[in-house]
Amino acid sequence: MYFGYVRKHILNWKNFILFLIFLFTNLAILLSISVGYTFTLLKQSYFYKYSGFRTIIVDSIDINNLKKMDHVLAVEDAKYRNPLTFSSKDFDSDLKGEVLINALISKEDLKIKRGRMIKNANEAICSDTFFPYEIEVRNGKTIFNKSRIISGKSILNKSFSIYENDEKIATYDIVGTFDTKKTMNALNSCYILKDDFEKIIQDESDLNQSISNSNESGSMLLVDKYENVEKVLKSLEKANISYYVVSELNEEYIKILTYFPIFASIIISLLFMIVLESFLSKKVKYRSKCNAILKSIGFENKKIENINILENIILFFISFLISIILYLILFFYIKNVLLAEYIYDGTFIPFSIVPIILSFILEIIIILLVNKRVLRLKLNKSVEEILL
């Protein structure tokens, strides 16, 4: 009975305005929660696990003593730090492709997705989402053609050779693939054993590219966890060892991107409550004749309240479904178009249904509370004014 009445009376200009209020509020809260939640995921799952933020170059070659430090996962010569860029005919016949060759320092930092970890010489593991091509730049804008991505299944157990100016440098067998989403590696990354990497850099005169690694001095420390980096730095300071961190995470920037959306969501929610209460008060007055008729034919106040609440809930559900569609379109446009170059560099923007669920719960609670409050305060008064 409630649905039949609501269906007949839901189409009016007041409800259209309420629908727009719901729609814009849905999008605002959904986007705010999504930004905060996304950066929280990036911080915990990507930034804090990225080896660059946990790698320290020290002015010391006393590797044995460095290994004894707490929270140090691995210590190696600094020459293994930077990846080397080569072309490969196996992926790009015109030699415009790019493959980044990294020395394997810590197996713990790589999650094998297919195959196995490298054990022998001339073996490699590559990104499971593999893009061994040159990234185009047009008018200063990065063009990332995702259609050329090669799946890990396609490259597993295949061989590839690396070239410098059409001269073959080495050949490797791909024995496994790793999850790039967990490492923030570029999508054209491969890892080889340190001994194989050493063979490449030991005679840099044969290569035209500048291999800065061979000129690196000191040692490279890999810290076990990001939160322990400061502890290791303090230990180095006490030992009077000079150092620098390879990549430093801007914590203040991350905090702003994490907590500002939460603050924005609270402000938007408070404004939503104020606007909604004001509008519903006017709507109850606008519907006073309809409510008075229901009262006169025997409807109790509770049933009249339920009819009004049901009407508003239906409007909210419709607006929320539309806002989800708009949100998904915007999310994937930002991810796949505006931030494509960051995806290539290994920063995957994760999609999660959690912001949608949180937004729905928050808004439905606000709507129910405000509806109950307004109807209890305004319904009887508006009906009595008509009946009198």
ZARO-438260 format. One record per residue (C-alpha): x, y, z; residue number from 0; residue in three letters. Coordinates in steps of 0.25 Angstrom, whole numbers, padded with zeros to 4 digits. Layout:
BEGIN
NODE      u      v      w  dotor  vexke
NODE      X      Y      Z    NUM    ALA
...
REM end
This chain:
BEGIN
NODE      u      v      w  dotor  vexke
NODE   0000   0000   0000      0    MET
NODE   0011   0010   0004      1    TYR
NODE   0018   0007  -0010      2    PHE
NODE   0006   0009  -0018      3    GLY
NODE   0003   0023  -0011      4    TYR
NODE   0018   0027  -0012      5    VAL
NODE   0018   0023  -0027      6    ARG
NODE   0007   0032  -0030      7    LYS
NODE   0012   0044  -0023      8    HIS
NODE   0027   0044  -0024      9    ILE
NODE   0028   0052  -0037     10    LEU
NODE   0028   0066  -0033     11    ASN
NODE   0038   0078  -0034     12    TRP
NODE   0041   0077  -0019     13    LYS
NODE   0045   0063  -0020     14    ASN
NODE   0054   0066  -0032     15    PHE
NODE   0061   0077  -0024     16    ILE
NODE   0063   0067  -0013     17    LEU
NODE   0068   0056  -0023     18    PHE
NODE   0079   0067  -0028     19    LEU
NODE   0083   0069  -0013     20    ILE
NODE   0084   0054  -0011     21    PHE
NODE   0092   0053  -0024     22    LEU
NODE   0102   0064  -0022     23    PHE
NODE   0104   0060  -0007     24    THR
NODE   0106   0045  -0011     25    ASN
NODE   0117   0049  -0021     26    LEU
NODE   0124   0059  -0011     27    ALA
NODE   0124   0049   0000     28    ILE
NODE   0128   0037  -0009     29    LEU
NODE   0139   0044  -0015     30    LEU
NODE   0144   0049  -0002     31    SER
NODE   0144   0036   0005     32    ILE
NODE   0150   0029  -0008     33    SER
NODE   0162   0039  -0008     34    VAL
NODE   0165   0036   0007     35    GLY
NODE   0163   0021   0006     36    TYR
NODE   0171   0020  -0007     37    THR
NODE   0183   0027  -0001     38    PHE
NODE   0182   0019   0012     39    THR
NODE   0183   0007   0003     40    LEU
NODE   0195   0012  -0005     41    LEU
NODE   0202   0016   0007     42    LYS
NODE   0201   0003   0014     43    GLN
NODE   0201  -0007   0002     44    SER
NODE   0211   0001  -0007     45    TYR
NODE   0218   0013  -0002     46    PHE
NODE   0223   0006   0011     47    TYR
NODE   0227  -0007   0004     48    LYS
NODE   0234   0000  -0008     49    TYR
NODE   0249  -0003  -0007     50    SER
NODE   0253   0011  -0011     51    GLY
NODE   0248   0017   0002     52    PHE
NODE   0255   0006   0010     53    ARG
NODE   0269   0007   0002     54    THR
NODE   0280   0015   0008     55    ILE
NODE   0294   0018   0002     56    ILE
NODE   0305   0019   0012     57    VAL
NODE   0319   0023   0011     58    ASP
NODE   0325   0010   0016     59    SER
NODE   0329  -0003   0010     60    ILE
NODE   0330  -0010   0023     61    ASP
NODE   0318  -0020   0019     62    ILE
NODE   0320  -0030   0031     63    ASN
NODE   0318  -0019   0041     64    ASN
NODE   0306  -0013   0034     65    LEU
NODE   0299  -0026   0033     66    LYS
NODE   0300  -0027   0048     67    LYS
NODE   0291  -0014   0050     68    MET
NODE   0277  -0017   0054     69    ASP
NODE   0266  -0016   0044     70    HIS
NODE   0276  -0017   0032     71    VAL
NODE   0270  -0028   0022     72    LEU
NODE   0282  -0028   0012     73    ALA
NODE   0295  -0020   0010     74    VAL
NODE   0301  -0020  -0004     75    GLU
NODE   0311  -0012  -0012     76    ASP
NODE   0304   0001  -0017     77    ALA
NODE   0307  -0002  -0031     78    LYS
NODE   0295  -0011  -0031     79    TYR
NODE   0285   0000  -0028     80    ARG
NODE   0281   0005  -0042     81    ASN
NODE   0274  -0003  -0053     82    PRO
NODE   0280  -0003  -0067     83    LEU
NODE   0272   0000  -0079     84    THR
NODE   0273  -0009  -0091     85    PHE
NODE   0265  -0012  -0104     86    SER
NODE   0260  -0025  -0108     87    SER
NODE   0257  -0031  -0122     88    LYS
NODE   0248  -0042  -0115     89    ASP
NODE   0238  -0031  -0111     90    PHE
NODE   0240  -0020  -0121     91    ASP
NODE   0247  -0023  -0134     92    SER
NODE   0250  -0008  -0137     93    ASP
NODE   0258  -0007  -0124     94    LEU
NODE   0249   0004  -0119     95    LYS
NODE   0245  -0004  -0107     96    GLY
NODE   0251  -0003  -0093     97    GLU
NODE   0254  -0014  -0083     98    VAL
NODE   0259  -0010  -0069     99    LEU
NODE   0269  -0020  -0064    100    ILE
NODE   0271  -0020  -0048    101    ASN
NODE   0280  -0028  -0039    102    ALA
NODE   0273  -0037  -0029    103    LEU
NODE   0276  -0032  -0015    104    ILE
NODE   0265  -0037  -0007    105    SER
NODE   0255  -0049  -0010    106    LYS
NODE   0246  -0044   0001    107    GLU
NODE   0242  -0032  -0007    108    ASP
NODE   0237  -0039  -0019    109    LEU
NODE   0224  -0047  -0019    110    LYS
NODE   0225  -0058  -0030    111    ILE
NODE   0212  -0059  -0037    112    LYS
NODE   0215  -0070  -0048    113    ARG
NODE   0227  -0080  -0049    114    GLY
NODE   0238  -0079  -0039    115    ARG
NODE   0249  -0070  -0033    116    MET
NODE   0262  -0069  -0041    117    ILE
NODE   0273  -0079  -0036    118    LYS
NODE   0283  -0080  -0048    119    ASN
NODE   0291  -0072  -0057    120    ALA
NODE   0284  -0065  -0069    121    ASN
NODE   0270  -0067  -0063    122    GLU
NODE   0261  -0055  -0061    123    ALA
NODE   0248  -0052  -0054    124    ILE
NODE   0239  -0041  -0061    125    CYS
NODE   0227  -0033  -0057    126    SER
NODE   0214  -0041  -0058    127    ASP
NODE   0208  -0029  -0065    128    THR
NODE   0219  -0027  -0075    129    PHE
NODE   0221  -0015  -0084    130    PHE
NODE   0234  -0015  -0091    131    PRO
NODE   0232  -0004  -0100    132    TYR
NODE   0237   0011  -0101    133    GLU
NODE   0227   0020  -0095    134    ILE
NODE   0223   0031  -0105    135    GLU
NODE   0223   0046  -0101    136    VAL
NODE   0215   0055  -0109    137    ARG
NODE   0215   0070  -0106    138    ASN
NODE   0220   0067  -0092    139    GLY
NODE   0208   0057  -0090    140    LYS
NODE   0211   0042  -0087    141    THR
NODE   0204   0033  -0096    142    ILE
NODE   0203   0019  -0090    143    PHE
NODE   0196   0009  -0100    144    ASN
NODE   0191  -0002  -0090    145    LYS
NODE   0187  -0011  -0102    146    SER
NODE   0201  -0015  -0103    147    ARG
NODE   0203  -0020  -0089    148    ILE
NODE   0207  -0035  -0089    149    ILE
NODE   0202  -0044  -0079    150    SER
NODE   0211  -0052  -0070    151    GLY
NODE   0205  -0065  -0076    152    LYS
NODE   0210  -0061  -0089    153    SER
NODE   0225  -0059  -0085    154    ILE
NODE   0227  -0070  -0075    155    LEU
NODE   0238  -0080  -0080    156    ASN
NODE   0241  -0071  -0092    157    LYS
NODE   0255  -0065  -0095    158    SER
NODE   0259  -0051  -0098    159    PHE
NODE   0272  -0044  -0102    160    SER
NODE   0276  -0030  -0098    161    ILE
NODE   0283  -0021  -0108    162    TYR
NODE   0292  -0009  -0108    163    GLU
NODE   0292  -0002  -0122    164    ASN
NODE   0288  -0015  -0129    165    ASP
NODE   0299  -0023  -0122    166    GLU
NODE   0295  -0034  -0113    167    LYS
NODE   0299  -0033  -0098    168    ILE
NODE   0292  -0045  -0092    169    ALA
NODE   0281  -0055  -0093    170    THR
NODE   0272  -0059  -0081    171    TYR
NODE   0261  -0069  -0079    172    ASP
NODE   0248  -0064  -0072    173    ILE
NODE   0246  -0074  -0061    174    VAL
NODE   0236  -0066  -0053    175    GLY
NODE   0228  -0054  -0052    176    THR
NODE   0226  -0044  -0040    177    PHE
NODE   0214  -0036  -0036    178    ASP
NODE   0217  -0022  -0040    179    THR
NODE   0206  -0016  -0032    180    LYS
NODE   0214  -0020  -0019    181    LYS
NODE   0227  -0014  -0023    182    THR
NODE   0224  -0001  -0030    183    MET
NODE   0234  -0005  -0041    184    ASN
NODE   0232   0000  -0055    185    ALA
NODE   0224  -0010  -0064    186    LEU
NODE   0237  -0013  -0073    187    ASN
NODE   0245  -0018  -0061    188    SER
NODE   0252  -0031  -0060    189    CYS
NODE   0262  -0037  -0049    190    TYR
NODE   0274  -0045  -0051    191    ILE
NODE   0285  -0050  -0041    192    LEU
NODE   0295  -0041  -0036    193    LYS
NODE   0306  -0049  -0043    194    ASP
NODE   0299  -0047  -0057    195    ASP
NODE   0297  -0032  -0054    196    PHE
NODE   0312  -0031  -0050    197    GLU
NODE   0316  -0037  -0064    198    LYS
NODE   0308  -0025  -0071    199    ILE
NODE   0314  -0014  -0063    200    ILE
NODE   0329  -0019  -0062    201    GLN
NODE   0332  -0014  -0076    202    ASP
NODE   0324  -0002  -0078    203    GLU
NODE   0334   0003  -0089    204    SER
NODE   0327  -0007  -0098    205    ASP
NODE   0313   0000  -0096    206    LEU
NODE   0309   0014  -0101    207    ASN
NODE   0299   0016  -0089    208    GLN
NODE   0305   0023  -0077    209    SER
NODE   0305   0012  -0066    210    ILE
NODE   0305   0021  -0053    211    SER
NODE   0305   0009  -0044    212    ASN
NODE   0319   0005  -0047    213    SER
NODE   0323   0019  -0041    214    ASN
NODE   0315   0017  -0029    215    GLU
NODE   0323   0016  -0016    216    SER
NODE   0320   0011  -0003    217    GLY
NODE   0309   0001   0001    218    SER
NODE   0294  -0001  -0001    219    MET
NODE   0286  -0004   0011    220    LEU
NODE   0272  -0010   0010    221    LEU
NODE   0263  -0008   0023    222    VAL
NODE   0253  -0019   0026    223    ASP
NODE   0241  -0009   0028    224    LYS
NODE   0239   0005   0025    225    TYR
NODE   0235   0009   0040    226    GLU
NODE   0249   0004   0044    227    ASN
NODE   0257   0013   0034    228    VAL
NODE   0258   0024   0044    229    GLU
NODE   0264   0015   0054    230    LYS
NODE   0275   0010   0044    231    VAL
NODE   0278   0025   0041    232    LEU
NODE   0280   0028   0056    233    LYS
NODE   0289   0016   0057    234    SER
NODE   0297   0021   0045    235    LEU
NODE   0298   0034   0051    236    GLU
NODE   0304   0028   0064    237    LYS
NODE   0314   0021   0056    238    ALA
NODE   0318   0034   0049    239    ASN
NODE   0315   0028   0035    240    ILE
NODE   0310   0037   0024    241    SER
NODE   0298   0033   0017    242    TYR
NODE   0286   0037   0008    243    TYR
NODE   0273   0031   0006    244    VAL
NODE   0270   0027  -0009    245    VAL
NODE   0256   0032  -0009    246    SER
NODE   0249   0039   0002    247    GLU
NODE   0234   0039   0005    248    LEU
NODE   0227   0052   0007    249    ASN
NODE   0220   0048   0020    250    GLU
NODE   0213   0062   0022    251    GLU
NODE   0208   0061   0007    252    TYR
NODE   0203   0047   0010    253    ILE
NODE   0196   0051   0023    254    LYS
NODE   0189   0063   0016    255    ILE
NODE   0184   0053   0005    256    LEU
NODE   0179   0043   0015    257    THR
NODE   0173   0052   0026    258    TYR
NODE   0168   0064   0018    259    PHE
NODE   0157   0055   0011    260    PRO
NODE   0153   0050   0025    261    ILE
NODE   0151   0065   0029    262    PHE
NODE   0144   0068   0016    263    ALA
NODE   0134   0057   0018    264    SER
NODE   0131   0061   0032    265    ILE
NODE   0128   0076   0027    266    ILE
NODE   0120   0071   0015    267    ILE
NODE   0112   0062   0024    268    SER
NODE   0109   0073   0034    269    LEU
NODE   0105   0083   0023    270    LEU
NODE   0096   0071   0017    271    PHE
NODE   0089   0070   0030    272    MET
NODE   0086   0085   0031    273    ILE
NODE   0082   0086   0017    274    VAL
NODE   0073   0073   0017    275    LEU
NODE   0066   0077   0030    276    GLU
NODE   0063   0091   0024    277    SER
NODE   0058   0085   0011    278    PHE
NODE   0050   0074   0018    279    LEU
NODE   0043   0084   0027    280    SER
NODE   0039   0092   0015    281    LYS
NODE   0035   0079   0008    282    LYS
NODE   0026   0075   0020    283    VAL
NODE   0019   0088   0019    284    LYS
NODE   0017   0087   0004    285    TYR
NODE   0011   0073   0006    286    ARG
NODE   0002   0077   0017    287    SER
NODE  -0011   0076   0009    288    LYS
NODE  -0007   0062   0005    289    CYS
NODE  -0003   0058   0019    290    ASN
NODE  -0016   0064   0025    291    ALA
NODE  -0024   0056   0015    292    ILE
NODE  -0017   0043   0019    293    LEU
NODE  -0020   0047   0034    294    LYS
NODE  -0035   0049   0031    295    SER
NODE  -0037   0036   0025    296    ILE
NODE  -0031   0028   0037    297    GLY
NODE  -0016   0028   0035    298    PHE
NODE  -0008   0029   0048    299    GLU
NODE   0003   0038   0049    300    ASN
NODE   0013   0027   0049    301    LYS
NODE   0008   0022   0035    302    LYS
NODE   0009   0036   0030    303    ILE
NODE   0023   0037   0035    304    GLU
NODE   0026   0024   0028    305    ASN
NODE   0020   0028   0015    306    ILE
NODE   0029   0041   0015    307    ASN
NODE   0041   0034   0019    308    ILE
NODE   0039   0023   0008    309    LEU
NODE   0038   0034  -0002    310    GLU
NODE   0051   0040   0002    311    ASN
NODE   0058   0027   0003    312    ILE
NODE   0054   0023  -0011    313    ILE
NODE   0059   0036  -0016    314    LEU
NODE   0072   0034  -0009    315    PHE
NODE   0074   0020  -0015    316    PHE
NODE   0072   0024  -0029    317    ILE
NODE   0081   0036  -0027    318    SER
NODE   0092   0027  -0021    319    PHE
NODE   0091   0017  -0032    320    LEU
NODE   0093   0028  -0042    321    ILE
NODE   0105   0034  -0034    322    SER
NODE   0112   0020  -0033    323    ILE
NODE   0111   0020  -0048    324    ILE
NODE   0117   0034  -0049    325    LEU
NODE   0127   0031  -0039    326    TYR
NODE   0132   0018  -0046    327    LEU
NODE   0133   0026  -0060    328    ILE
NODE   0141   0037  -0053    329    LEU
NODE   0150   0027  -0045    330    PHE
NODE   0154   0019  -0057    331    PHE
NODE   0156   0031  -0066    332    TYR
NODE   0166   0037  -0055    333    ILE
NODE   0172   0023  -0054    334    LYS
NODE   0174   0019  -0068    335    ASN
NODE   0175   0033  -0075    336    VAL
NODE   0180   0044  -0066    337    LEU
NODE   0189   0035  -0057    338    LEU
NODE   0193   0025  -0068    339    ALA
NODE   0208   0029  -0067    340    GLU
NODE   0208   0026  -0052    341    TYR
NODE   0202   0012  -0055    342    ILE
NODE   0213   0009  -0065    343    TYR
NODE   0223   0013  -0053    344    ASP
NODE   0217   0003  -0045    345    GLY
NODE   0207   0011  -0036    346    THR
NODE   0194   0004  -0038    347    PHE
NODE   0182   0011  -0033    348    ILE
NODE   0174   0001  -0026    349    PRO
NODE   0159   0000  -0027    350    PHE
NODE   0151  -0004  -0015    351    SER
NODE   0136  -0005  -0012    352    ILE
NODE   0139   0000   0002    353    VAL
NODE   0137   0015   0000    354    PRO
NODE   0123   0012  -0007    355    ILE
NODE   0119   0004   0005    356    ILE
NODE   0124   0014   0015    357    LEU
NODE   0117   0026   0007    358    SER
NODE   0104   0018   0007    359    PHE
NODE   0104   0015   0022    360    ILE
NODE   0108   0029   0026    361    LEU
NODE   0097   0036   0017    362    GLU
NODE   0086   0026   0020    363    ILE
NODE   0088   0028   0035    364    ILE
NODE   0088   0043   0033    365    ILE
NODE   0075   0043   0024    366    ILE
NODE   0067   0034   0034    367    LEU
NODE   0071   0042   0046    368    LEU
NODE   0068   0056   0039    369    VAL
NODE   0055   0050   0034    370    ASN
NODE   0050   0045   0048    371    LYS
NODE   0054   0058   0054    372    ARG
NODE   0047   0067   0044    373    VAL
NODE   0034   0058   0043    374    LEU
NODE   0033   0058   0058    375    ARG
NODE   0034   0073   0059    376    LEU
NODE   0027   0077   0047    377    LYS
NODE   0017   0067   0043    378    LEU
NODE   0006   0069   0053    379    ASN
NODE   0007   0084   0053    380    LYS
NODE   0005   0085   0038    381    SER
NODE  -0006   0075   0038    382    VAL
NODE  -0013   0082   0049    383    GLU
NODE  -0012   0095   0042    384    GLU
NODE  -0019   0089   0030    385    ILE
NODE  -0030   0082   0038    386    LEU
NODE  -0033   0094   0047    387    LEU
REM end
